[in-house]
Amino acid sequence: MGSKKINDNTDYVLKNIISAIQEKKGKNIISLDINNIPDSVTHYFVICHAPSTTQVDAIYDAILDEVQKKCGIKPFHREGYENSEWILIDYFDIVVHIFRDNIREFYKLEELWADAVIQEYDSDKN
């Protein structure tokens, strides 16, 4: 009733984001469905981490490439790719957070959205 309408394409974009992260061996991949949280600014947060800035960059590049090729969309906004400690990619309905492992541990973003429905994904594709 109070939930925002999810674009039909959103689940497909989410699937491709997760696939790109898995391909580049992102760690502890989760999505937070925040659609039913009042005043949320998006439908999903996707969070993962990597042990090096090189791998954070690789995950970032893979997501941009995969979503552009398979979904035909570019991000609305990006930030943090200059230092690759915490990169944010905003696709309106989905906001992706790619962390260095120590930065993710420090900010504990998942805990800020404790009311969200959390989905965990394997780090390796099956």
Stockholm file with secondary structure:
# STOCKHOLM 1.0

chainA/1-126         MGSKKINDNTDYVLKNIISAIQEKKGKNIISLDINNIPDSVTHYFVICHAPSTTQVDAIYDAILDEVQKKCGIKPFHREGYENSEWILIDYFDIVVHIFRDNIREFYKLEELWADAVIQEYDSDKN
#=GR chainA/1-126 SS CCSCCCCTTHHHHHHHHHHHHHHTTCEEEEEEECTTSTTCSSSEEEEEEESSHHHHHHHHHHHHHHHHHHHCCCCSEEECTTTCSEEEEECSSEEEEEEEHHHHHHHCHHHHTTTSEEEEECSSCC
#=GC SS_cons         CCSCCCCTTHHHHHHHHHHHHHHTTCEEEEEEECTTSTTCSSSEEEEEEESSHHHHHHHHHHHHHHHHHHHCCCCSEEECTTTCSEEEEECSSEEEEEEEHHHHHHHCHHHHTTTSEEEEECSSCC
//
